[in-house]
């Protein structure tokens, strides 16, 4: 169990990426370039993007007024997760063979 200031936090269940949280994935050499079309204001922004493989996570912390993008080593990536400070946790499956 994880607690914050004495309050037990519940696990976040990711939703599939939707039209308001449109994720674009492009392969550049041996990396995935990930871009999310999303506001990055102080009030509404993407907090992080993470790439998950069977044995590791790659993580890019994002900040308001920056760009909602990151680059990840392509090896073994199966899912991408990202967190919107208003709408919660999202994920999408990655099929490296289908990415151009």
C-alpha positions in Angstrom: 0.0 0.0 0.0 1.2 3.5 -0.8 0.3 6.4 1.4 0.6 10.2 0.9 0.2 12.5 4.0 -1.6 9.6 5.8 -4.1 8.9 2.9 -3.9 5.5 1.2 -3.6 6.0 -2.5 -5.5 3.7 -4.9 -3.8 2.2 -7.9 -4.5 4.2 -11.1 -6.2 2.1 -13.8 -5.1 3.3 -17.3 -7.6 4.1 -20.0 -7.0 3.7 -23.7 -5.7 7.0 -25.3 -8.6 8.9 -26.8 -9.2 11.8 -29.2 -8.5 14.4 -26.5 -5.2 12.6 -25.7 -3.9 11.7 -29.1 -0.5 10.0 -29.0 1.7 9.9 -32.1 4.6 7.4 -32.3 7.4 7.6 -34.9 10.6 5.4 -35.2 13.8 7.4 -35.5 16.8 5.0 -35.9 16.8 2.9 -32.7 14.4 5.1 -30.7 10.7 5.8 -30.5 9.8 9.5 -30.7 6.5 10.0 -28.9 4.4 13.2 -29.2 1.0 13.9 -27.5 -1.2 16.6 -29.0 -2.2 18.2 -25.7 -2.3 21.5 -23.9 0.7 22.1 -21.7 -0.5 25.0 -19.6 0.0 25.3 -15.8 -3.6 24.2 -15.3 -3.7 21.3 -17.8 -0.7 19.3 -18.9 0.8 15.9 -19.4 3.0 15.1 -16.4 5.0 12.1 -17.8 5.4 9.6 -20.6 6.7 6.1 -19.8 7.6 3.2 -22.1 7.2 -0.3 -20.7 8.9 -3.5 -21.8 8.9 -6.9 -20.1 11.8 -6.1 -17.9 12.1 -2.3 -17.6 10.5 1.1 -17.7 11.8 4.2 -19.4 10.4 7.5 -18.0 10.4 11.1 -19.2 9.1 13.8 -16.8 7.3 16.6 -18.5 6.6 20.1 -17.2 3.9 22.8 -17.9 4.7 25.1 -20.8 7.1 22.5 -22.3 6.4 20.0 -25.1 4.5 16.7 -24.5 7.1 14.6 -26.1 9.9 12.1 -25.4 12.3 9.6 -26.9 12.7 6.0 -25.8 15.0 3.2 -26.8 12.9 0.9 -28.9 14.1 -2.4 -27.6 11.2 -4.5 -26.1 8.7 -1.6 -25.7 5.2 -3.0 -25.5 3.2 -0.2 -24.0 3.3 3.6 -23.5 1.8 5.2 -20.5 1.1 8.9 -20.0 -0.5 11.0 -17.2 -2.8 14.0 -17.7 -3.1 16.0 -14.5 -6.9 16.5 -15.1 -8.0 13.3 -16.8 -5.7 10.6 -15.3 -3.6 7.8 -16.6 -3.7 6.6 -20.3 -1.9 3.8 -22.2 -1.6 2.5 -25.7 -0.1 -0.7 -27.0 3.0 -0.4 -29.2 3.5 -2.5 -32.3 7.0 -1.6 -33.4 6.6 -3.4 -36.7 3.7 -1.2 -37.7 5.5 2.1 -36.9 7.1 3.9 -39.7 
